[in-house]
Each structure stands twice: as C-alpha cells, then as structure tokens.
Amino acid sequence: MERSQQLRGLRRHKLHPLDKPLIPYTSETLASRAAYDEEIDAQDRLAHARAFLLN
C-alpha cells in the first residue's frame, strides 16, 4: 500500500461538518416552521380525539 502510486495521489481531506457556521434562520422561516409544526400537531390531536370518541 505504501508503494501504490494511486493511493499516494489521493487527496486527503479532513471534513469537520460541525465546524461550518450555522445558517441563520430569518424570522419568516422560523414562523413558517412553527406554523407547519402546529398544523401537524393539530392533526395529531384531532386523530387522537376521534380515536378516543370512537372507543
């Protein structure tokens, strides 16, 4: 392996994904995500309520 020309030719990179700066979210994006989460939660509550009423 030490003598392999192909292996020596490979580039070596250490990737550190946590070193990348976080992309800041705009207030519009955060509000949109919160609305989506609330919609999903409301659907879950409705499904649980229907299941409770049917039993």
PDB file of N, CA, C, O and CB in Angstrom:
ATOM      1  N   MET A   1       0.827  -1.178   0.000  1.00  0.00           N
ATOM      2  CA  MET A   1       0.000   0.000   0.000  1.00  0.00           C
ATOM      3  C   MET A   1       0.878   1.251   0.000  1.00  0.00           C
ATOM      4  O   MET A   1       0.543   2.248  -0.640  1.00  0.00           O
ATOM      5  CB  MET A   1      -0.944  -0.007   1.205  1.00  0.00           C
ATOM      6  N   GLU A   2       1.997   1.197   0.716  1.00  0.00           N
ATOM      7  CA  GLU A   2       2.874   2.355   0.784  1.00  0.00           C
ATOM      8  C   GLU A   2       3.490   2.685  -0.572  1.00  0.00           C
ATOM      9  O   GLU A   2       3.852   3.833  -0.831  1.00  0.00           O
ATOM     10  CB  GLU A   2       3.968   2.117   1.802  1.00  0.00           C
ATOM     11  N   ARG A   3       3.607   1.687  -1.430  1.00  0.00           N
ATOM     12  CA  ARG A   3       4.238   1.899  -2.729  1.00  0.00           C
ATOM     13  C   ARG A   3       3.224   2.246  -3.820  1.00  0.00           C
ATOM     14  O   ARG A   3       3.615   2.510  -4.957  1.00  0.00           O
ATOM     15  CB  ARG A   3       5.015   0.663  -3.129  1.00  0.00           C
ATOM     16  N   SER A   4       1.965   2.249  -3.501  1.00  0.00           N
ATOM     17  CA  SER A   4       0.937   2.475  -4.507  1.00  0.00           C
ATOM     18  C   SER A   4       0.920   3.932  -4.958  1.00  0.00           C
ATOM     19  O   SER A   4       0.686   4.837  -4.157  1.00  0.00           O
ATOM     20  CB  SER A   4      -0.432   2.075  -3.965  1.00  0.00           C
ATOM     21  N   GLN A   5       1.163   4.142  -6.212  1.00  0.00           N
ATOM     22  CA  GLN A   5       1.152   5.486  -6.790  1.00  0.00           C
ATOM     23  C   GLN A   5      -0.264   6.072  -6.727  1.00  0.00           C
ATOM     24  O   GLN A   5      -0.439   7.262  -6.469  1.00  0.00           O
ATOM     25  CB  GLN A   5       1.665   5.456  -8.258  1.00  0.00           C
ATOM     26  N   GLN A   6      -1.258   5.232  -6.963  1.00  0.00           N
ATOM     27  CA  GLN A   6      -2.648   5.713  -6.951  1.00  0.00           C
ATOM     28  C   GLN A   6      -3.055   6.167  -5.551  1.00  0.00           C
ATOM     29  O   GLN A   6      -3.701   7.204  -5.397  1.00  0.00           O
ATOM     30  CB  GLN A   6      -3.606   4.610  -7.447  1.00  0.00           C
ATOM     31  N   LEU A   7      -2.684   5.405  -4.542  1.00  0.00           N
ATOM     32  CA  LEU A   7      -3.055   5.799  -3.187  1.00  0.00           C
ATOM     33  C   LEU A   7      -2.330   7.073  -2.755  1.00  0.00           C
ATOM     34  O   LEU A   7      -2.905   7.905  -2.054  1.00  0.00           O
ATOM     35  CB  LEU A   7      -2.750   4.669  -2.209  1.00  0.00           C
ATOM     36  N   ARG A   8      -1.079   7.227  -3.166  1.00  0.00           N
ATOM     37  CA  ARG A   8      -0.345   8.440  -2.811  1.00  0.00           C
ATOM     38  C   ARG A   8      -0.935   9.657  -3.521  1.00  0.00           C
ATOM     39  O   ARG A   8      -0.835  10.779  -3.026  1.00  0.00           O
ATOM     40  CB  ARG A   8       1.146   8.290  -3.163  1.00  0.00           C
ATOM     41  N   GLY A   9      -1.546   9.431  -4.674  1.00  0.00           N
ATOM     42  CA  GLY A   9      -2.110  10.535  -5.432  1.00  0.00           C
ATOM     43  C   GLY A   9      -3.452  11.028  -4.912  1.00  0.00           C
ATOM     44  O   GLY A   9      -3.930  12.085  -5.325  1.00  0.00           O
ATOM     45  N   LEU A  10      -4.057  10.275  -4.015  1.00  0.00           N
ATOM     46  CA  LEU A  10      -5.354  10.702  -3.485  1.00  0.00           C
ATOM     47  C   LEU A  10      -5.178  11.922  -2.593  1.00  0.00           C
ATOM     48  O   LEU A  10      -4.206  12.038  -1.846  1.00  0.00           O
ATOM     49  CB  LEU A  10      -6.029   9.555  -2.700  1.00  0.00           C
ATOM     50  N   ARG A  11      -6.116  12.800  -2.687  1.00  0.00           N
ATOM     51  CA  ARG A  11      -6.103  13.964  -1.802  1.00  0.00           C
ATOM     52  C   ARG A  11      -6.659  13.552  -0.451  1.00  0.00           C
ATOM     53  O   ARG A  11      -7.589  12.751  -0.360  1.00  0.00           O
ATOM     54  CB  ARG A  11      -6.925  15.145  -2.403  1.00  0.00           C
ATOM     55  N   ARG A  12      -6.087  14.097   0.562  1.00  0.00           N
ATOM     56  CA  ARG A  12      -6.568  13.791   1.908  1.00  0.00           C
ATOM     57  C   ARG A  12      -7.245  15.039   2.471  1.00  0.00           C
ATOM     58  O   ARG A  12      -6.643  16.110   2.552  1.00  0.00           O
ATOM     59  CB  ARG A  12      -5.396  13.315   2.838  1.00  0.00           C
ATOM     60  N   HIS A  13      -8.468  14.880   2.845  1.00  0.00           N
ATOM     61  CA  HIS A  13      -9.241  15.978   3.426  1.00  0.00           C
ATOM     62  C   HIS A  13      -9.845  15.490   4.724  1.00  0.00           C
ATOM     63  O   HIS A  13     -10.381  14.385   4.807  1.00  0.00           O
ATOM     64  CB  HIS A  13     -10.349  16.487   2.448  1.00  0.00           C
ATOM     65  N   LYS A  14      -9.749  16.314   5.711  1.00  0.00           N
ATOM     66  CA  LYS A  14     -10.468  16.042   6.947  1.00  0.00           C
ATOM     67  C   LYS A  14     -11.684  16.961   6.945  1.00  0.00           C
ATOM     68  O   LYS A  14     -11.561  18.186   6.935  1.00  0.00           O
ATOM     69  CB  LYS A  14      -9.557  16.268   8.228  1.00  0.00           C
ATOM     70  N   LEU A  15     -12.836  16.350   6.953  1.00  0.00           N
ATOM     71  CA  LEU A  15     -14.065  17.128   6.944  1.00  0.00           C
ATOM     72  C   LEU A  15     -14.590  17.244   8.375  1.00  0.00           C
ATOM     73  O   LEU A  15     -14.665  16.260   9.111  1.00  0.00           O
ATOM     74  CB  LEU A  15     -15.127  16.479   6.010  1.00  0.00           C
ATOM     75  N   HIS A  16     -14.938  18.427   8.732  1.00  0.00           N
ATOM     76  CA  HIS A  16     -15.472  18.704  10.056  1.00  0.00           C
ATOM     77  C   HIS A  16     -16.804  19.437   9.883  1.00  0.00           C
ATOM     78  O   HIS A  16     -16.841  20.666   9.927  1.00  0.00           O
ATOM     79  CB  HIS A  16     -14.461  19.548  10.915  1.00  0.00           C
ATOM     80  N   PRO A  17     -17.888  18.701   9.688  1.00  0.00           N
ATOM     81  CA  PRO A  17     -19.166  19.367   9.406  1.00  0.00           C
ATOM     82  C   PRO A  17     -19.631  20.292  10.521  1.00  0.00           C
ATOM     83  O   PRO A  17     -20.354  21.256  10.264  1.00  0.00           O
ATOM     84  CB  PRO A  17     -20.223  18.338   9.153  1.00  0.00           C
ATOM     85  N   LEU A  18     -19.226  20.011  11.755  1.00  0.00           N
ATOM     86  CA  LEU A  18     -19.663  20.872  12.846  1.00  0.00           C
ATOM     87  C   LEU A  18     -18.880  22.179  12.895  1.00  0.00           C
ATOM     88  O   LEU A  18     -19.244  23.091  13.638  1.00  0.00           O
ATOM     89  CB  LEU A  18     -19.528  20.144  14.165  1.00  0.00           C
ATOM     90  N   ASP A  19     -17.806  22.279  12.107  1.00  0.00           N
ATOM     91  CA  ASP A  19     -17.037  23.500  12.056  1.00  0.00           C
ATOM     92  C   ASP A  19     -17.687  24.551  11.163  1.00  0.00           C
ATOM     93  O   ASP A  19     -17.322  25.725  11.211  1.00  0.00           O
ATOM     94  CB  ASP A  19     -15.644  23.205  11.576  1.00  0.00           C
ATOM     95  N   LYS A  20     -18.650  24.126  10.350  1.00  0.00           N
ATOM     96  CA  LYS A  20     -19.302  25.071   9.452  1.00  0.00           C
ATOM     97  C   LYS A  20     -20.183  26.012  10.278  1.00  0.00           C
ATOM     98  O   LYS A  20     -20.806  25.585  11.249  1.00  0.00           O
ATOM     99  CB  LYS A  20     -20.143  24.323   8.367  1.00  0.00           C
ATOM    100  N   PRO A  21     -20.233  27.256   9.905  1.00  0.00           N
ATOM    101  CA  PRO A  21     -21.130  28.167  10.629  1.00  0.00           C
ATOM    102  C   PRO A  21     -22.585  27.806  10.345  1.00  0.00           C
ATOM    103  O   PRO A  21     -22.930  27.397   9.236  1.00  0.00           O
ATOM    104  CB  PRO A  21     -20.853  29.641  10.233  1.00  0.00           C
ATOM    105  N   LEU A  22     -23.415  27.959  11.338  1.00  0.00           N
ATOM    106  CA  LEU A  22     -24.833  27.694  11.156  1.00  0.00           C
ATOM    107  C   LEU A  22     -25.441  28.756  10.250  1.00  0.00           C
ATOM    108  O   LEU A  22     -25.080  29.931  10.324  1.00  0.00           O
ATOM    109  CB  LEU A  22     -25.563  27.652  12.514  1.00  0.00           C
ATOM    110  N   ILE A  23     -26.351  28.337   9.411  1.00  0.00           N
ATOM    111  CA  ILE A  23     -27.062  29.278   8.550  1.00  0.00           C
ATOM    112  C   ILE A  23     -28.145  29.931   9.404  1.00  0.00           C
ATOM    113  O   ILE A  23     -29.011  29.237   9.936  1.00  0.00           O
ATOM    114  CB  ILE A  23     -27.677  28.563   7.275  1.00  0.00           C
ATOM    115  N   PRO A  24     -28.108  31.221   9.540  1.00  0.00           N
ATOM    116  CA  PRO A  24     -29.117  31.869  10.389  1.00  0.00           C
ATOM    117  C   PRO A  24     -30.500  31.806   9.733  1.00  0.00           C
ATOM    118  O   PRO A  24     -30.638  32.006   8.526  1.00  0.00           O
ATOM    119  CB  PRO A  24     -28.725  33.341  10.666  1.00  0.00           C
ATOM    120  N   TYR A  25     -31.497  31.530  10.531  1.00  0.00           N
ATOM    121  CA  TYR A  25     -32.866  31.491  10.040  1.00  0.00           C
ATOM    122  C   TYR A  25     -33.496  32.865  10.181  1.00  0.00           C
ATOM    123  O   TYR A  25     -33.287  33.561  11.175  1.00  0.00           O
ATOM    124  CB  TYR A  25     -33.693  30.431  10.795  1.00  0.00           C
ATOM    125  N   THR A  26     -34.260  33.242   9.187  1.00  0.00           N
ATOM    126  CA  THR A  26     -34.982  34.513   9.274  1.00  0.00           C
ATOM    127  C   THR A  26     -36.218  34.302  10.131  1.00  0.00           C
ATOM    128  O   THR A  26     -36.645  33.168  10.348  1.00  0.00           O
ATOM    129  CB  THR A  26     -35.368  35.052   7.857  1.00  0.00           C
ATOM    130  N   SER A  27     -36.781  35.376  10.608  1.00  0.00           N
ATOM    131  CA  SER A  27     -37.990  35.265  11.421  1.00  0.00           C
ATOM    132  C   SER A  27     -39.133  34.682  10.592  1.00  0.00           C
ATOM    133  O   SER A  27     -40.001  33.995  11.129  1.00  0.00           O
ATOM    134  CB  SER A  27     -38.389  36.642  11.996  1.00  0.00           C
ATOM    135  N   GLU A  28     -39.136  34.952   9.293  1.00  0.00           N
ATOM    136  CA  GLU A  28     -40.162  34.393   8.406  1.00  0.00           C
ATOM    137  C   GLU A  28     -40.037  32.871   8.336  1.00  0.00           C
ATOM    138  O   GLU A  28     -41.036  32.154   8.392  1.00  0.00           O
ATOM    139  CB  GLU A  28     -40.049  35.006   6.989  1.00  0.00           C
ATOM    140  N   THR A  29     -38.815  32.393   8.215  1.00  0.00           N
ATOM    141  CA  THR A  29     -38.582  30.956   8.155  1.00  0.00           C
ATOM    142  C   THR A  29     -38.992  30.290   9.459  1.00  0.00           C
ATOM    143  O   THR A  29     -39.643  29.246   9.447  1.00  0.00           O
ATOM    144  CB  THR A  29     -37.113  30.662   7.851  1.00  0.00           C
ATOM    145  N   LEU A  30     -38.614  30.890  10.585  1.00  0.00           N
ATOM    146  CA  LEU A  30     -38.976  30.325  11.888  1.00  0.00           C
ATOM    147  C   LEU A  30     -40.491  30.306  12.077  1.00  0.00           C
ATOM    148  O   LEU A  30     -41.037  29.338  12.608  1.00  0.00           O
ATOM    149  CB  LEU A  30     -38.315  31.123  13.022  1.00  0.00           C
ATOM    150  N   ALA A  31     -41.171  31.364  11.648  1.00  0.00           N
ATOM    151  CA  ALA A  31     -42.627  31.419  11.767  1.00  0.00           C
ATOM    152  C   ALA A  31     -43.278  30.359  10.887  1.00  0.00           C
ATOM    153  O   ALA A  31     -44.259  29.732  11.284  1.00  0.00           O
ATOM    154  CB  ALA A  31     -43.148  32.815  11.391  1.00  0.00           C
ATOM    155  N   SER A  32     -42.731  30.163   9.695  1.00  0.00           N
ATOM    156  CA  SER A  32     -43.265  29.160   8.781  1.00  0.00           C
ATOM    157  C   SER A  32     -43.107  27.760   9.362  1.00  0.00           C
ATOM    158  O   SER A  32     -44.027  26.944   9.295  1.00  0.00           O
ATOM    159  CB  SER A  32     -42.568  29.251   7.419  1.00  0.00           C
ATOM    160  N   ARG A  33     -41.943  27.490   9.930  1.00  0.00           N
ATOM    161  CA  ARG A  33     -41.710  26.173  10.542  1.00  0.00           C
ATOM    162  C   ARG A  33     -42.623  25.963  11.740  1.00  0.00           C
ATOM    163  O   ARG A  33     -43.145  24.866  11.935  1.00  0.00           O
ATOM    164  CB  ARG A  33     -40.240  26.025  10.971  1.00  0.00           C
ATOM    165  N   ALA A  34     -42.820  26.996  12.540  1.00  0.00           N
ATOM    166  CA  ALA A  34     -43.691  26.890  13.708  1.00  0.00           C
ATOM    167  C   ALA A  34     -45.136  26.626  13.275  1.00  0.00           C
ATOM    168  O   ALA A  34     -45.834  25.826  13.896  1.00  0.00           O
ATOM    169  CB  ALA A  34     -43.611  28.176  14.560  1.00  0.00           C
ATOM    170  N   ALA A  35     -45.581  27.297  12.210  1.00  0.00           N
ATOM    171  CA  ALA A  35     -46.938  27.088  11.708  1.00  0.00           C
ATOM    172  C   ALA A  35     -47.105  25.666  11.189  1.00  0.00           C
ATOM    173  O   ALA A  35     -48.133  25.031  11.422  1.00  0.00           O
ATOM    174  CB  ALA A  35     -47.265  28.100  10.600  1.00  0.00           C
ATOM    175  N   TYR A  36     -46.098  25.171  10.488  1.00  0.00           N
ATOM    176  CA  TYR A  36     -46.154  23.802   9.978  1.00  0.00           C
ATOM    177  C   TYR A  36     -46.201  22.803  11.132  1.00  0.00           C
ATOM    178  O   TYR A  36     -46.999  21.866  11.117  1.00  0.00           O
ATOM    179  CB  TYR A  36     -44.943  23.513   9.070  1.00  0.00           C
ATOM    180  N   ASP A  37     -45.348  23.005  12.126  1.00  0.00           N
ATOM    181  CA  ASP A  37     -45.341  22.115  13.290  1.00  0.00           C
ATOM    182  C   ASP A  37     -46.695  22.130  14.002  1.00  0.00           C
ATOM    183  O   ASP A  37     -47.192  21.085  14.423  1.00  0.00           O
ATOM    184  CB  ASP A  37     -44.227  22.522  14.268  1.00  0.00           C
ATOM    185  N   GLU A  38     -47.280  23.303  14.132  1.00  0.00           N
ATOM    186  CA  GLU A  38     -48.583  23.417  14.789  1.00  0.00           C
ATOM    187  C   GLU A  38     -49.666  22.701  13.986  1.00  0.00           C
ATOM    188  O   GLU A  38     -50.548  22.064  14.560  1.00  0.00           O
ATOM    189  CB  GLU A  38     -48.959  24.892  14.981  1.00  0.00           C
ATOM    190  N   GLU A  39     -49.600  22.805  12.666  1.00  0.00           N
ATOM    191  CA  GLU A  39     -50.576  22.122  11.806  1.00  0.00           C
ATOM    192  C   GLU A  39     -50.485  20.601  11.991  1.00  0.00           C
ATOM    193  O   GLU A  39     -51.506  19.922  12.102  1.00  0.00           O
ATOM    194  CB  GLU A  39     -50.345  22.498  10.316  1.00  0.00           C
ATOM    195  N   ILE A  40     -49.272  20.081  12.023  1.00  0.00           N
ATOM    196  CA  ILE A  40     -49.084  18.651  12.226  1.00  0.00           C
ATOM    197  C   ILE A  40     -49.578  18.238  13.609  1.00  0.00           C
ATOM    198  O   ILE A  40     -50.244  17.213  13.755  1.00  0.00           O
ATOM    199  CB  ILE A  40     -47.606  18.272  12.052  1.00  0.00           C
ATOM    200  N   ASP A  41     -49.250  19.039  14.622  1.00  0.00           N
ATOM    201  CA  ASP A  41     -49.707  18.735  15.978  1.00  0.00           C
ATOM    202  C   ASP A  41     -51.231  18.758  16.064  1.00  0.00           C
ATOM    203  O   ASP A  41     -51.826  17.924  16.746  1.00  0.00           O
ATOM    204  CB  ASP A  41     -49.109  19.731  16.977  1.00  0.00           C
ATOM    205  N   ALA A  42     -51.865  19.708  15.377  1.00  0.00           N
ATOM    206  CA  ALA A  42     -53.328  19.804  15.390  1.00  0.00           C
ATOM    207  C   ALA A  42     -53.940  18.564  14.732  1.00  0.00           C
ATOM    208  O   ALA A  42     -54.952  18.044  15.204  1.00  0.00           O
ATOM    209  CB  ALA A  42     -53.801  21.094  14.662  1.00  0.00           C
ATOM    210  N   GLN A  43     -53.331  18.095  13.651  1.00  0.00           N
ATOM    211  CA  GLN A  43     -53.827  16.883  13.001  1.00  0.00           C
ATOM    212  C   GLN A  43     -53.709  15.680  13.936  1.00  0.00           C
ATOM    213  O   GLN A  43     -54.609  14.842  13.995  1.00  0.00           O
ATOM    214  CB  GLN A  43     -53.055  16.619  11.695  1.00  0.00           C
ATOM    215  N   ASP A  44     -52.595  15.602  14.665  1.00  0.00           N
ATOM    216  CA  ASP A  44     -52.412  14.507  15.621  1.00  0.00           C
ATOM    217  C   ASP A  44     -53.442  14.581  16.741  1.00  0.00           C
ATOM    218  O   ASP A  44     -54.000  13.558  17.140  1.00  0.00           O
ATOM    219  CB  ASP A  44     -50.994  14.540  16.207  1.00  0.00           C
ATOM    220  N   ARG A  45     -53.697  15.784  17.252  1.00  0.00           N
ATOM    221  CA  ARG A  45     -54.686  15.930  18.321  1.00  0.00           C
ATOM    222  C   ARG A  45     -56.075  15.523  17.832  1.00  0.00           C
ATOM    223  O   ARG A  45     -56.830  14.879  18.561  1.00  0.00           O
ATOM    224  CB  ARG A  45     -54.709  17.381  18.840  1.00  0.00           C
ATOM    225  N   LEU A  46     -56.408  15.900  16.599  1.00  0.00           N
ATOM    226  CA  LEU A  46     -57.703  15.550  16.029  1.00  0.00           C
ATOM    227  C   LEU A  46     -57.820  14.036  15.856  1.00  0.00           C
ATOM    228  O   LEU A  46     -58.867  13.457  16.148  1.00  0.00           O
ATOM    229  CB  LEU A  46     -57.906  16.261  14.679  1.00  0.00           C
ATOM    230  N   ALA A  47     -56.768  13.406  15.391  1.00  0.00           N
ATOM    231  CA  ALA A  47     -56.787  11.950  15.210  1.00  0.00           C
ATOM    232  C   ALA A  47     -56.943  11.248  16.553  1.00  0.00           C
ATOM    233  O   ALA A  47     -57.684  10.270  16.655  1.00  0.00           O
ATOM    234  CB  ALA A  47     -55.499  11.473  14.505  1.00  0.00           C
ATOM    235  N   HIS A  48     -56.261  11.730  17.579  1.00  0.00           N
ATOM    236  CA  HIS A  48     -56.383  11.125  18.902  1.00  0.00           C
ATOM    237  C   HIS A  48     -57.786  11.335  19.465  1.00  0.00           C
ATOM    238  O   HIS A  48     -58.347  10.436  20.091  1.00  0.00           O
ATOM    239  CB  HIS A  48     -55.333  11.710  19.860  1.00  0.00           C
ATOM    240  N   ALA A  49     -58.354  12.521  19.243  1.00  0.00           N
ATOM    241  CA  ALA A  49     -59.705  12.808  19.729  1.00  0.00           C
ATOM    242  C   ALA A  49     -60.718  11.903  19.038  1.00  0.00           C
ATOM    243  O   ALA A  49     -61.619  11.378  19.693  1.00  0.00           O
ATOM    244  CB  ALA A  49     -60.066  14.291  19.496  1.00  0.00           C
ATOM    245  N   ARG A  50     -60.588  11.714  17.736  1.00  0.00           N
ATOM    246  CA  ARG A  50     -61.507  10.835  17.009  1.00  0.00           C
ATOM    247  C   ARG A  50     -61.373   9.392  17.486  1.00  0.00           C
ATOM    248  O   ARG A  50     -62.374   8.697  17.656  1.00  0.00           O
ATOM    249  CB  ARG A  50     -61.245  10.916  15.497  1.00  0.00           C
ATOM    250  N   ALA A  51     -60.153   8.947  17.699  1.00  0.00           N
ATOM    251  CA  ALA A  51     -59.941   7.576  18.177  1.00  0.00           C
ATOM    252  C   ALA A  51     -60.551   7.416  19.560  1.00  0.00           C
ATOM    253  O   ALA A  51     -61.120   6.367  19.861  1.00  0.00           O
ATOM    254  CB  ALA A  51     -58.430   7.224  18.209  1.00  0.00           C
ATOM    255  N   PHE A  52     -60.445   8.439  20.411  1.00  0.00           N
ATOM    256  CA  PHE A  52     -60.993   8.359  21.748  1.00  0.00           C
ATOM    257  C   PHE A  52     -62.519   8.302  21.695  1.00  0.00           C
ATOM    258  O   PHE A  52     -63.143   7.536  22.429  1.00  0.00           O
ATOM    259  CB  PHE A  52     -60.526   9.550  22.589  1.00  0.00           C
ATOM    260  N   LEU A  53     -63.119   9.123  20.816  1.00  0.00           N
ATOM    261  CA  LEU A  53     -64.581   9.166  20.726  1.00  0.00           C
ATOM    262  C   LEU A  53     -65.159   7.895  20.124  1.00  0.00           C
ATOM    263  O   LEU A  53     -66.287   7.518  20.442  1.00  0.00           O
ATOM    264  CB  LEU A  53     -65.018  10.361  19.902  1.00  0.00           C
ATOM    265  N   LEU A  54     -64.396   7.224  19.255  1.00  0.00           N
ATOM    266  CA  LEU A  54     -64.884   6.007  18.633  1.00  0.00           C
ATOM    267  C   LEU A  54     -64.780   4.799  19.567  1.00  0.00           C
ATOM    268  O   LEU A  54     -65.435   3.782  19.339  1.00  0.00           O
ATOM    269  CB  LEU A  54     -64.117   5.742  17.359  1.00  0.00           C
ATOM    270  N   ASN A  55     -63.974   4.906  20.597  1.00  0.00           N
ATOM    271  CA  ASN A  55     -63.829   3.765  21.525  1.00  0.00           C
ATOM    272  C   ASN A  55     -64.750   3.875  22.674  1.00  0.00           C
ATOM    273  O   ASN A  55     -64.758   3.005  23.544  1.00  0.00           O
ATOM    274  CB  ASN A  55     -62.424   3.651  22.033  1.00  0.00           C
TER     275      ASN A  55
END
